[in-house]
Amino acid sequence: MLGIEWLRPAAFLGSILYAIIGVLVFWITFLIIDKVTPYDLWQEIVEKQNVALGLVVAAMSLGICIIVAAAIH
């Protein structure tokens, strides 16, 4: 029975709980970084089409996600 252990209710609900916690920590961290930066990230990326800033924010987001995933794991 390979891989059937994750179907147990306790393991499944634990996984869902940790996923929600991870998303919340990422969201809060991203909001803090958005407030710390000297300009509005949304306006720069979406309205002004700043591709370089979009790549920096994407890399930062992946870094935060890796840190959160490692902390939860």
SULLINQUI-V55122 format. One record per residue. N is the residue number from 1. RES is the residue in one letter. PHI is phi in radians with two decimals (* if undefined). Layout:
N,RES,PHI ; N,RES,PHI
This chain:
1,M,* ; 2,L,-1.38 ; 3,G,1.37 ; 4,I,-1.56 ; 5,E,-1.13 ; 6,W,-1.24 ; 7,L,-1.45 ; 8,R,-1.08 ; 9,P,-1.00 ; 10,A,-1.14 ; 11,A,-1.19 ; 12,F,-1.14 ; 13,L,-1.17 ; 14,G,-1.11 ; 15,S,-1.12 ; 16,I,-1.11 ; 17,L,-1.07 ; 18,Y,-1.16 ; 19,A,-1.13 ; 20,I,-1.13 ; 21,I,-1.08 ; 22,G,-1.09 ; 23,V,-1.15 ; 24,L,-1.13 ; 25,V,-1.11 ; 26,F,-1.08 ; 27,W,-1.09 ; 28,I,-1.12 ; 29,T,-1.09 ; 30,F,-1.13 ; 31,L,-1.11 ; 32,I,-1.12 ; 33,I,-1.14 ; 34,D,-1.11 ; 35,K,-1.27 ; 36,V,-1.31 ; 37,T,-1.17 ; 38,P,-1.32 ; 39,Y,-2.43 ; 40,D,-1.40 ; 41,L,-1.07 ; 42,W,-1.06 ; 43,Q,-1.13 ; 44,E,-1.15 ; 45,I,-1.39 ; 46,V,-1.51 ; 47,E,-1.40 ; 48,K,-1.63 ; 49,Q,0.97 ; 50,N,-1.42 ; 51,V,-1.19 ; 52,A,-1.07 ; 53,L,-1.15 ; 54,G,-1.06 ; 55,L,-1.20 ; 56,V,-1.13 ; 57,V,-1.16 ; 58,A,-1.12 ; 59,A,-1.12 ; 60,M,-1.10 ; 61,S,-1.10 ; 62,L,-1.11 ; 63,G,-1.09 ; 64,I,-1.08 ; 65,C,-1.10 ; 66,I,-1.14 ; 67,I,-1.12 ; 68,V,-1.12 ; 69,A,-1.11 ; 70,A,-1.17 ; 71,A,-1.18 ; 72,I,-1.29 ; 73,H,-1.18
